[in-house]
Amino acid sequence: MFCRGSTGRFAAEEHVFSRGLGNVDEKVLPAGVICDKCNRRALSVIDQALVNFPPILQFRTIMNLHTRAGRVPATEWKNARVSSPAFGHVVFDELGNDAFTDHGGGRSHDALQDRADRR
């Protein structure tokens, strides 16, 4: 989604898939293809909306994908927070008493705590 114009500055490269989805420098259109105005305004707004869409944000958290600032975004839900302090590690924090429910046959928080206490 861009203007297809031929005037203005064309100094910036465009990531075909957002950097926020892990595309550091793999799928990139070189400078001169998309004008800087489109790249920094319309396309930037669309990229931000996509990477902050809750299911995509959850993917970024679980996959430990860093922002340009070097941090991994946490995902906030109504009753829980999901973070990834290191690659391969995912942390679920309850923000209320109803965040996790044992529907039978599964291991509830209490069962896991009892097991940890026995060690």
N, C-alpha and C positions, 0 to 999 in steps of 0.2 A: 504494500500500500504506500505509494509515493507519487509525486507529481509528474514525473517523466519530463521535467523541465530541463533546459540546457543553460540557464543563466544562474548566477550566484556561485557560492563556493561549493566545491566538491572535494574537500580535504579529508573527510572522515571515512573510515571503513564501516561497513554495516555487517553485523553478525546476523546470519540467516536465522539461526536459532539463538535465542537470548543467552548472554553470558550467565544469567541467573539459572539457566537450565544445564549448566556445565560446559557450554560451548566457549572455551577460553579463546582459542584462535584457530579452530579447526574448520568451521564452515563460515567463511567470511567473504563478503563482496569487497573488492579492493576500492580504495579511494577513487573517486571519479565516476562511480556508478549511481550513487544516490546523493542528492544535494544535502548539505549540512542542515538546512532548515527542516527538511522532512525527517532526517535521521535523528535530530535532537529534539524535535517537537512531537509530531504525530506518531512516529514509530516508537519513540521513547515512552509515550503515554501508554501505548498498546502493550509494549514489553512489560512495563510495570504492572499493568492490570493482569496480565497473564501470570507472571511469576508470583504475584500476591493472591491469586485465586486460591482459596483454601485447599482444595485437593492437590494443586501444583505445589503450594507452599509446603504441604505435608511431605510430598515427594522430595523436595529440596532438603528438608530437615532430615529425613531418613537416609537419604543418599549422601549427607554431609557435604552439600554443595555450598561453597563459600561465596559471600557477597564480594563486591569489589573492595570493600573495607576489610575483608579477611575474616569475617565472622560467619558462622552458620546460623541462619534464621531459625528461631523457635516457632512452633505452631501453637497458637492459642485457640482452644475450643471453649465452649461454655463451661465445661466442668473439668477440663484437664489441659495440661501444657505438655507438649512433646518437644524434646531438645536432643541434640546429638553432640556431646562434648568431644567426641573423637570418631574417626571412621570406624564403622562396625559397632558402635555403641549408641543405643537409643534409650532415652530416659523418659518415662511417663510419670508426671506429677499430678496427683489429684488436686483439684481446686475446690472440691466439695466432697461430701460423703457419698454421693451417688455416681461418682465418675466411673467406677468399675463394678460390674455386677456378675455374680456367679449364677449362671443359669442351669446349674446342675451338671455333673459329669466333668466339669472343668476344675481347675485349681484356683480357688479364691485367694484373695490377699491374706485372709486369716490362716488358711492352710499353709501357704508359703511362709508366713511368719512363724507358725508353730514349728514347721520343719527347720527354719533357721535357728529358733530358740533351742531346739534339741541338740544342735551341734556344739 
